[in-house]
């Protein structure tokens, strides 16, 4: 923010009062940065990773007042529960009366005192056309959460406590800005409880990041050292005050661990390059809904995503596969032959130019190595993990980011199992389409996986080798 923008923000903040002082006199640098990003919106994707009890909800509410009363915009505020959804609304109502410039925008028959008494108020529309509405997506119930978000929409969407909202529901919330134009603004605020969509946006270069941990809060006087020392011995200190995501190798509640960690994944991403050796296509088929059909092209030295579209027309997808197979003269085409993928597989087997190259994959079938792996899906993903040690993924971090959603565990019978799609969906995580497409290319134990390749057991503390 330049000096002129800062002065504008401070002038606006001078219209608000807190404990007898105007807000421009007491706002901290971090709070001012949050206010600026919301008011000027220089980036239409924003993530605010901020320690708890820092005052971010109040600042967001003040920004919402300016946006609705002066900029004449409607803001939707989304939160995981009813109580959390109403926090910003309460601040909004409380400070709407700080200046006549704001309160004058209320409809003639709307009284501030009455608004303050309406604890369950979830919508305020002003006479200038601006306003605010809050939505609880009930994160503990995916069906209700999706239903809550469906049908709502606004140009400006702010998600409070975003880290507590499962991926499946967040994907629906994101659609609230669909069709709202190039200036549609999407902001996530919260603490990093889970390695979900909140982590993905934290790693997404399209998001502007504001990071404020307890160390900055101490420097700004938001906390005292005694308070932090007391908080340090309580649960989730690293998440709530340190703003640290759970470690990549930390187990989830079902005992699963990340197959390919962030450090490994990002160290293996390179700019687009030529592939050499035998080439293979991995084709993941998606039907109607939010999933994507994806095609990965893999060689000996690396892999690249060459197609990703929401393409429910399976016969159209067949044509896409055939064109790429011809263009790259691939040795084999791997496609899921279960469920929505079966018509694609059947049709490909009828096309003379590619029929001999097509390999149907059933992820639930028995693996080649029945000692070490639960099913073919586990074997394919483990081969991918091993192959990645000497090969690369061409593209950007965003291209391959859903590989971070793939998790594994060692079962009591010592076999590797990959978390199923149904289990992932119950966690609010959509099907990892790109990860699935590249895993399919490891169906066969091909020579180009590496000379002398053999499946090795994963390193696991407490694991007793036979």
N, C-alpha and C positions, 0 to 999 in steps of 0.2 A: 504494500500500500504506500502510495506516495504521500507527501505532506498535505496536499490539497484534499485527498480522500480521507486522510486521518482527521483533518479539521472538520470535514463534513460529518464524519462519524461522531466526533466529540460534541459537535453542535446538536446533533440528534439526541445523543445520550443525555445532554443537559436538560432535555425535556422530561426526563424521568427522575423520580426521587426514591431514595432508599434510606431509611433511618434518618430522615431529615436532611440528607445531603443529595445534591444532584449527582447522577450516576457518572457523569464525565469526570468527576473529582475522585472517584473511588475505583473505577474500573482498572483491571490489571492488563498487562500487555497481552496475555493469552486470551482473555475475554474480549479485548478490543479486536484481536485478529479474527475471532469467531464472528463477532458482530459485523465486521467489514466483509467477510466472505459471504455472509448471508444477505447483506444489504446490496452490495455491488455485484455479487455473483459473477466474478471474472472467470470462474471455472464452473461448468454446469454439472460436474460430478465432484462431490466433496465428502471426505471422511474425517470425522473428528474423533480421535482416540484420546480420551481425557479422563484423568483420575476422578474418582467419585467425590461428591461434596465440594467440587471446585466452583460451582456456580454456573455451570454451562446451561442448565435448563432455564434459569432466569434470563440469561443473555439471549438465548434463542427466543424466548417469549417476547422480550423487548424488540428484537429484530422482526418478529412476526407482526407486532403492532405497527411498526414503520411500514413494512411491506403491504399490509392490508389497508392502513389508513392513508398513507401518502402515495404509495405506488399503485394502490387500487388493485392488488392481486389477491387471489384466494390461495391459502396455504393449507395443505393437508398434513396433519401430524399423526404419524402411525407409531404405535407402541405395542409391546407384547401382551400387556394386561390392561384392564380397565383403570386400575389405580395409577399405573405409569402413564397411561394416555392422558390422564386429567392433570398431571403435574404442570405441564406447559400451559394448559388451558387456564388453570387457576392463576398462574403468574400473569397470563395475558389479561384476564379480567381484572386482577388486582391493580395492574398498572395502566389500564386503559383510561382511568380517570386522572392520571398524573398531569394531563394537559388538555385543555379544551380542543386543541387541534385534533386529538384522537377521539375524545368522548363525543364530539359534535358529529361524528360519522355514524353514531348509533341511530337506528330508526326512531322516529318520534316517540313511539310508545314503549321503547325499551329503556329501562332504568338500570343504572349501574348497581344499585343496592339489590335489586331483584336478581340480576345476573350473579352477584356474589353469593346469593343464597341458594342458587340452583347448582348444587354440587354435581349433578349428572349432566350438566349442559355439555353437549358435544358439537354444537354448531352455532356460529355467530356470523351472520351476513350483514354487512354494512350498507348504508344507503348509496355509497359510491361504487358499489359492485364488488369491493374487496371483502375479505372475510377469512375465517379459519374454521376448520372442522377437524375433529380428532377421531381416530379409529383404533379400537383395540382389536388386534388380530388373534387374540387368544392362542398364544404360541403353543400351549400344551395340547391343543386340539387342532390338528392340521386341517380337517374338514371345515370346522367353524372358522378357522383363521382365514382360509381361502375365501370362504363365503363372505366374510367381513370386508375383504379387500375388493372383491368383485363388484364392478359397477361404479365404484368411486373413482375420482380422477381429478387432477389439478395440475397446473403448470409447475407448481412448486411443491415438492414432497419432501418432508423431513421425517426420518425414522429415528425415534428416540429409543435408547437401549437396543440398538440394532443387533448387537451380538447375541441377544437372547431369542431372536426370531429365526426359526429354522429356514434352511435354504429354499424348501419348497414354497413356503409362504412368502418369503422375500421375493421370489421370482414373480409371484402374483402381484405383490405390492409394486414392483418395478413397472408393471404394465399400467399403473395409474397415470404415468406421464406419457403413455403412448398417444401419439397424434396431437400432442400439445405444442409442437413446433420445435425449432432449433434452440430456443431459449429455455426449454424444459429443464428444470433444476431438480437434482436428486441428491439428498444429503443423508448420510448415515452418521449417527452419533452413538457412542457407547463405550463399554469396556469389553476386552477381548476374552470372553468366557470360553468360546469354542473356536476350533479351527474350521469355521464354516465360511459362508459368503463374506463375512466381515474380514476374515483373513485374506480372501481372494481380492477384495477391493483394496485392502492394505497393500497388496502386491501389484495392483493394477495401475499402470502408468497413466491411465485416463483419469484417475482420481487425484485431486489435490488433497494433500494430507496436512492435518493439524495434529500435532502430537504434544500433549501436555501431561507429564507425569508428576508424581508428588515432589520431585526435586525442583521442578519449576514452580510448583505451588508453594513450596517453602520459601524460595527466593522472592516470590511475589507477596508473601505474607498471607496467603490463603490458609495455610496450616501453620501450627506451631510444631517445634521439634518434639515436644512431649506428646502431642496428639499422634504424630507419626509413629513414635516408638510404641505407643499403646496399640495402634492399629496394626503394627508389624507382626504382633503375636496372634492376630486373629486370622481366621480362614480367608483365603483369596486375596491376601495383601498384594501379591505380585500382579494379580489381574486388576484389582480395584484401584490400586495406587501406583503400582509400577507399570501398568499398561502393557504387560507382557503376555503374549499369546502362550498357551500351553506348549510345551516342548513337542517337537515333531515325533519323537520316539515315545511319548507318553501313551499309555494304554487308555482306551476309552472304557466305558462302563461294561462293555461286552468282552473286554480283553483283547481288542484289536489294536494293532500298531500300524503306523503309516509305512507302506511298502517302499516308496521312494521319497526321501525327505526333501525338504526345500533346498538345503545346501547341495545335495546331489543333483537334483533336477536343474537348478539354475546354473550350476557349473557345467552342465551338459548342453545348454542351449547356445546355439551358434547362429550367425546370420545365414541366410539361404545359400546353399551350396549345391554342387552337382553330386548326385549319388552314383556309386559304382558298384560293380558286382551284379549278381542276379537281383532283379527287382520284383517286389511283391506288393499287391494291393490288399489292404484290409478294409472291408466295407461294413460299417455298422448301420443298420437300417432302423429308421424311426418312423412311427406312424403319426397320427394326429396328436396334437398337444404341444408341450414346450420342448420336447427333445429334438435333437438334430440328427439328420443322416450325415455321416462323416466317412471320408475316405483318406486313408494314410498310405503313402508310397514309401516303402522301406527298401534300402539297399544294404550293402555290407558296412558302409561307413556311417550311415545315419538314416534318418527318416524325416519326412516332411508331410504336413497336412495339406492336401491338395483340394479338398472339398469339404464344406460344412454348411449345410442349409437345412431349414425347416421344410422338408420336402415330403409331404404325406402321400404323394402320388408315386407308388412303388414302381410302376412301369416306366415312369419318367426317370426314376433313379437307375433302373436297369440300363437305359440308354447312356446315362452319365458314366456308369461303370465301364460299359463297352468302349466308349470313346477314350477314356483314360487308359484302358488296357491296351488299345491299339497305339495310342500316342507314345506310351512308354515301353511298349513291347515287353510286358511283364511276363514272368515265368508262371506265376500262379495268382489266382484271385480267391481270396478267402472271404466268405460271407456267412453270416449266421443263418442256419436253415431251420430255426425254430421260431414259431410265432409269426410276427410281422415280416421276418426275413425269409420265410419259406417261399412265398410267391416270387420273390426276387431270385432266390436260388434256382427254383424250378424253371423260371423263364431263361435265366442265363445258360442253363444246361441244354436249352433248345436252340441256342444260337451257335451255328457252326464255327464261327471265328474264335469263340472263347470257350466252348463247352468242355474241352479237354483241360483247360486251365483252372476251371472252377472247382473249389474245394468247399464243401459244406461243413460248417462248424456247429457242434453242439457243446456249449460250454459246460453242461452238466454231465457229459459222458465221462467214461473212465479215462484216466491219463495214461500215458505210456509208462511213466514211473509210478506204479501203484503203491510203492512203499513210502514215498516222500510227499505225495500230493493227494488231496481230497478228491479233486476232479480236474477236468481239462482246463477250466478257467484258472485254477490255481497254478497249474503247470505253465500255461501260456504267460501269465503275468510274471511268474518267477523267471522264465526264460528272458522276458523283456528286461527285468531287473539285472540279470547277469550280462546280457548283451550291451546294456547301457554303460557298463564299466569301460568298454573300449570303443564306443560309438557315440554319436551326437544326435540331438534333436534340432532340426533347422527351423528357424522362425523366431517368435518372440516368447516371452514368459506367458503372455495371455494365451498363446496358441495351445500350450501344453499344460495349463494350470490345473485341469481337472485330474491329472495324474496324482495330484496330492490327495484326492478323495479316496484313492484305492488303499484299502487296509487289509492286513493279514493277521492271522494268529496261528499258533501251534496248538493243535487239538491234543486231547489226552492220548490219542493213538499216535502222536508224534507227526501227524500229517499237516502240511501247510494248507490252510483254507483262506480263500479271499472272501471278504465280506460281500454277501450277495446283494443284488440290486434291490430286493425287497427289504433287506435290513437297512440298506442305505436310505431307501425311501422313507422308512419309518423314522430315520434320523433327520428327515427333511432335506436329504441330498438327492438331487436329480441324477439320472443315469449319466455316468461319465463317458459321453459319446466318443470323444477323441481318444481317451485312454482305451476304450473297448476296441476302437478301430485298429490301433497299432498292436494291441495284444493278439488280435486275430492272426496277424502275420507270423506268429510264433506257434501256430497250430502244429506244424511239422517241425521235427528236429533237423532242419536243413543244414547242409554243410557250411553255408555262409554265416551261421550263427557263431562259428569260431572253430578252428581246427582243434580237435581233441575235446570238443565241448562235452561237458557232463553236468548233470544237475547236482548242485551242492546244497547241502542243508543250510538254512539260514543261521546266522550267528544269533544265539539266544541265550541269555543268562539263565542258568538253571536247567538248560536243555541237556538231557542225557543221551549221548550218542549211542547207537547200538554197537 
